[in-house]
Amino acid sequence: MITMKKIQLSKSKILSGIQCHKRLFLETHKPHLIDDELGDDFRMKVGQQVTEVARELIPEGKLISLSEGYEQALKTTKKYLNESPSTPLFEASFEYEGTFIRSDLFSKLDDGYLLTEVKSAMSVKDYYKRDSAIQAWVIERNGYKLDRVEIAIIDSKFVYSDAHDYNGLFAHEDITSEVNILREEIPDIISELRKMLNGKEPTTDPGSHCSKPFICPFYEYCVPVPKEYPVSILPNIRQVAGELIAEGIEDVRDIPDGRLSNPTQEKVRRVTIDGDAEIDPRYKVDLDTFEYPRFYLDFESMQFAIPVWEGTRPYQQLPFQWSCHIEKTLGVFEHEEFLDVSGADPTRSFTESLIKTLGNSGAIFVYSHFEKTQLNCMAQFYPNLKPEIDSIIDRLVDLLPLTREYYYHPQMKGSWSIKAVLPTVAPDLDYSQLEEVKDGIGAQVAFLEAIQPETTQDRKNEIESRLLEYCKLDTLAMVELVDYFSR
């Protein structure tokens, strides 16, 4: 008789296994293959901040620490439940037959207990219910009756109005009925996962499960090196890609003439086969209509799950930095910029300084609708500045739709993002050479660190330098694009 090795499972590991058996196998047996992403680390920090605020709203609660190991956490939880059952517990720890869970909040009701999972999202996701079902199964196997299971999510209507007053930040949604159904599946799921973990590495093929509900950290390991120009690079390809692959067509260059009806997809196919960039001369004609001075503008913004500035909402886009290259006359440039890492609300200073720099005339080049959206928000935020802001909005020229319509290079591989276009027109400008801050997520991570009270002045200065360098490159990139397409 073969005895299976008892592998410790947690709710996160079980959720990984539900998403994909191979993912859980690799997490357990080959964790060195994990491809860590900056964005994942950032989302984890956001989740931790949300959890900390949720705890502060229940000052009588007690945190079950894991610092002394699983066994001690289990003993401490049991001690509180026996000796002080009315005390709310954060990270209450339970184990049943090798499955260990920690609950965000476990509290006593009249005849049973309340399980509350705290999430940083503003809506309840399906996998939250499965997450809670795993916990409910383990808890009830330990002899504790659950009367209610709920998810505490961020309430989008919450407005921060007073120093560190977050009452009303969370909305609570009852998911007890759904959990009661899902809980019945948990024993079979765990049994299946244990059997899989004691066997050979699964041969699961890549598919939609690679990104739902989470992007798998083993994607690069599982997915073979693609064709140089896989059909997946075609824009809006979701339905057509499956049809092409079913026909045995995996490379864009193998798609026959006339097969694609979407004009943008056809442009990508045609230019990829030709091998040379395609520039419509109308691009130069359009650009020549804009007189000087010309402004090249880019914003950086922050979204706080937990608002920190008065009058703001959770996840509201709040600009904290702008960069602007100013072309006074042909080829004659100045550069202006704004960045506030003091920790105070920078939005009014941001807006006023921008109005002063942009003046009353001249085209303002941007590379997305983002700046327009942010300006509209600032006009609502500061009604007395609305006339000046509306005037700026009227002068915006979005280069993205123009570039999408008039230009394509095979190296762009189906993307018109500025980071995809720039190397094809100005290869000397390279975002990868930047230190620390290389994209929008990196800018948010850096800004969040800079405004923390514990951040030293030396570190704050370093972050400020990195942020200025990154944002300046964004506007310099637009300068290069306009120069290239105006020749």
N, C-alpha and C positions, 0 to 999 in steps of 0.2 A: 504494500500500500504506500502510495506517494503522499507525503505530508507537505502541504503548502506552507511556505514561509509567511508568517504573519507580518505584513507590512503596515506601518502606521499610516492611517489616512486622516485627512482633515477635510473640512467642507470645501476649501479651495481646490484641493487635489481631486475630490470627487467631481466638482464642477468641471475641472479640466478633462477628466475622463469621460464625462457626459458629452462634452464638446467633441472630443476625439480621443480614442483609446491610445493612439500613438503618442499624442501629446503627453498624457499622463505617464506613459512608459518612459519617455525621454526625460521628463521632469524627475522621475524617480531614479532611473539608472544612468542617465547621461546628462546631468544638469549643466555640465561644462559647455554644452552646445547652445545654451540659451543666448539669444541675441538681444542684449539689453538695449532699450530705446530710451532716449531722454524724455520723450513724451510720456512713457509709462511711469517713470520716476516722478515726473511732475504731477500726474494724476494721483499717484499714491500720496504725495505730500498734501494735495488738496483734500483727499479723503481723510487724512489724519487731522487736518485743521477742522473739518466739519465735525468729526467725532469729538474733538476736544471741546468745541463749543457746546455740543449736545450734553456733554458731561457737566459743564459749568452750569447749565440750566437746572441740574438736579444736584445741588450742593450736598445733600444728605447721602448721595450714592457713594459706594466704595469700589475702588478699582482692584481687580484681582490681577496681580502682577505675574508675569511669566519669567521674571528675572531669576528665580530659583528653580526653574524647570517645571515640566508638566505635572509631575506627581504632587509637588507642593501647591500648584495652582488648583488642582483637583481637591486637595485637602482643605485649602483655605475657603474655596467655594462651599464645600459641604459644611464647614464650621459655621459660616455665616447663615446658611439656610437652616441649620439646626438651632443656633443660639440667637440669631437676630433675623428671623424670616421676613420682617417688614422692611429691611434695609435694601434699597435698590442696588443691584450689582452690575458694574461695568466689566465686560470681558469675563463673565461667569463661565467657568470651565467644566466641561463634562466629557466623559469617555464611555464608550460602550463597544466591547469586543474589537478593540484596536482602532476605533474611529473617534478622533478627538475634535471637539468643537469649542469655540469661544463665542459668546453672544454679546453683541454690543450693549444691550440693556436687558436685564432679567429682573422682574419685580413682582411683588405679591399682589394678588387680587383677593377678593373675599373668599372664594372657594378654590382658587387655583393660582395660576401664574400668568404673567404677560411677557411675551417675547417681543422685543422691539429691535429691528435692524435699522441702523442709521445709514443713509446713503447720501452721496453728494449730488445726485441727479435731481431734476425737477419733475420727474415722472417715474412711475413704477415700471421696471423692466420685467419681462417674463422670468429671466434667470434669477431675479431677486426672490421670487416665490420658490424656486427650486432650492436656492441657498437656505431659505428659512425652513423648508420642508426637511432638509438634512438635519438641521439643528433640532427641529421639533421631534424628530424620530429619536435622536440620541437622548434628548432631555427626558422624554416620556419613558424611554427604556430604563432611565435612572429613577423612575418612580414619581416624577413631578408632573402633575396634570396641568396642561396648558388650556386656559380658558380663551385666550385671544392671542393672535399673532398679527403684528402690524409692521408696516414700513414707514419710517420717518424720512420724508423727502424734503428738499428745499422748496419753500413756498415762493414762487416767482413774484407774488404780489407784495412781499415783505419789502419795506423801505427802512433803511437804517437812519435813525433819527437822534439817538443819544449815545453818549460814550459807553461802548461795550454793553449795550442793552439789546440782546438778541431774542427776547421773548416774542414769539410769533414767527420766528425764522422757519420752523418746521411745520409741515402739514403731515398728518398721520392717516394712513390708509389701511383699513382692516382687510387682511388677506387670509383670514382663518379658514374660510371654506375651501379656498384653492389649496392651501397647505394641507388640509386634512385629506384631500384627494391625492396629492403628489406624494405625501408621506408614505402611502401604501406601497409605492414603487421602490423606495429607498433600499430595503433589504436585498432585493434581487439585483439592483444596480451595484451595490457594494460587493456582493458575491461575484458578480461577473467581472468587476474591475480587479478584484484580488486574484481571480483565476488568470486574467490577462497578464497581470504584473509578474506572475510566477512562470510565465511562458516566454516565448521568443518575441522579439520586437515585432509589433503588428506591421502589416504591409498596406496600411491605409493610403488610398490615393488622394492627392490634393483635391479640394473642392470648396464649396461655399463655407463649409465648417472651418476652414482655415482662418476666417475673419469674423465668424459669428459664434458667440457674442463678443469675442475678443480676438484681436489679431494674434496669431500664434507666434510665440518667440522662437519656434523651430522651423519657421517657414523656409528660410534659406537652406536649411538642412534637408527638408523633405522635397522641395521643388527642384527638379533638375535644371541645369543651365538652359535657359530658353533659347529659341532661335534668335538670331541677331535682331530681327524685326518681327516679333511674334504678332499674331493678329490681335492680341489683347491690347496693343498700343492704339488701335483705332478708336477715335472718340465715340462715345455713346454706342459701344459695341456689344453690350450685354447680350442681346438676343442674337445678333448676327454671328458673334464669336462661336457660339455652340453649333450653329449651322455650318460654318466654315470648317470647324474642326471635324464635324461629322462627315464632311465631304473630303477629309484628308488634307485640308489646307491649313497649315500652321504658321506659315511665313507670309507677311504682307506682300512680298514680291511674287508670290505664287498665285495671288488672287487674279483671276482672268478679267480682262477688260469687259466692262459692262455688268459685272457681278454686283457692284455696290451702287445703291441708288442715292445714298446720302452724299451730297456734294463735298462736305468736309472730309468724310472718310475717303472719298475718291481722290481728293487732293493729296492726302497722305499716301495713298497707294501709288499714285502717279509719280509724285516727287521721289518717293523711296526707290522706285524702280529706276528713275532717271539718274538718281545719285547726286544731283546738284540742287542748290537752293532755288526756289521760285519766288521772285519778287514782282509784284504787279506794279507797273509804273505809276498807277493812280495813287500809290502811297506817297510818293514824292510830291505829286500835285496837291494832295490834301494838306500835307505838312507845310508846303510853301505859302498857304493862305494865312498862316499865323504870323502876326507881326511881333516885333520886339517891344518891350522885354518879354522873355519867356521864363516860366518858372517850372521846375521839376520837383514834385512834392511827394513825400512819403510819410506815413504815420506809423507809429507803434502803439499798441494799446494793451491793456490788462483787463482780464475778467476775474473778479474775485468771487468765489463761491460764497465766502463770508464777507459781506460788504464792510469796508473800513472807513469810508468817507460819507459824511452826512448827506442824506437825500438820495443815496444810490441804492440800487437793487442787486440781488444776487445775479451773478454772471452778466451784468451790464458791461458792455464794451466801453472802457474809459481810456481815452488817449493820454499818454504821458510823454510822448516824444515826437518831434517832427524834424525832418531834414529837408532843406530846399536849396538846390542849385539854381542860381539866377543868371540867365544869359541876357546881359544888358543890350549888347549888339552881337552880331554874328561872331561866335568864337570867343567872346569876352565874358568871363564868368566870375561870379562871386558865390560864396556859400554862407548860408545862415542855418542855425539849428537851435533846437530847444530840447532840454531834458531836465527833469526835476526828480531827483532820487532822495529828496529830504524825507519822504513819507507823508507829507501833507498833500491834500488834494491839489493836483496840478492842473486840473481841467480849465479853470478860468485863465490862469497865466498862459497855459498852452494856447487857448483861443485868442486872447488879446495880443500875444506876441506874433501869432500867425497873421492876424488881420493887419498889424503894423508892417510886417515884412512883405506881404503880398500886394499892398497898395490897392489902387483902384483900376488898374488896366493891365492887360497882358494875359496870354493864354497860360493856363496852369495844367501841365501834363501830369497825369497819374497813370498807374498801371493796374486798375481794377476799380470796382464801384465802392470799395471800402472807404476811401476818403470822403466820398459824397455822403455815404451813410453816417459816418462819424460827424460830419459837419451838420447834417440835419439834426442829429441828437444834441449837439452843442447849441443849436438854435433854439431847441425846446428847453434845454437846461438853463440858458441865459437869454431870455426873451429880449432884453435891452440890446443885445448884440446881434439880433436876428437880421436886421437890414444889411449889415456888413457881411454876415455869414452867407446870406442868400446871394449877395453880389459875387462872392467868391465861388459859390456853387455854379453860378451861371457861366463862369469862365473855365470850368474844368473841362479838360480834354482827355478822355480815357483812351490810352494807347493800346489796351488789350484787344478790344473788338477790331480796331484797325489792323493790328498785327495779325490777328486770327484770319481776317478777310484777305489780306494782301501778301502774307508771307508764310513760307514754310521751308524748313531745312530737314533733311533726313535725320540729322543728329538729334532733333527735338523729340523724336519718337512719340509723336502724338500729343505732346504737351505744349501749350503756349504760355506756361508760367514764365516769369521773367528769368528765373534761374535756368530754364530750359533754352530760352531764346538767346540769352546773353553770350554763352560760349560760342555761338555760331556767328556773332557779329563783332564781338570783342573778346577773343580768347584770353587776353592778358588779364582780364578782370575775373577773378576766381574766388567764389565764396568759400571754397574749401580751405583757402589760405588764412581765413580769419581765425582768430583765437577765441575760443569759448562760445561767442554768440555768432551763429551762422544762419539762423532762421527765426521765424516768428515765435515758435515755442521757446527757443533758446533765449530770446529777448525777454519773454515773460518770466522765465525761470530766473534770469539774471536780475531783472527789476524787482521781483519779489524778494530776492536775497538782499538786494541793496537797501530796501526800505525797512528791513528788520532792525529793531533797536540794538540787538546784540552784534550787528555787523560793524566791524572796526572801520575807522575812517580810511585807512590804507586800502582795505578791501573794497569799500564803497567807491573810492577813486578809481581803482582798477576796473570795477564793473562799469562805471560811468564811461571810461575810455573805450571799453569793448562795445558798449551800446552805441556810442557816437560813431565809431568806426563802421559798424554794421549798417546803421541807418543811412549814413553818408554814401555807402557803396550802393544802396538801393537807388538813390537819386542819381548818382553818377552813372548807373546802368541805364537809366532812361535817357540821360544826355547822350550816351554812346548809341543807343537805339535810334534816336531821332537823327543824329549825325549820319549814321549808316544809311538810313532809309531816305535821307534828303540828298544823297549824292547823285 
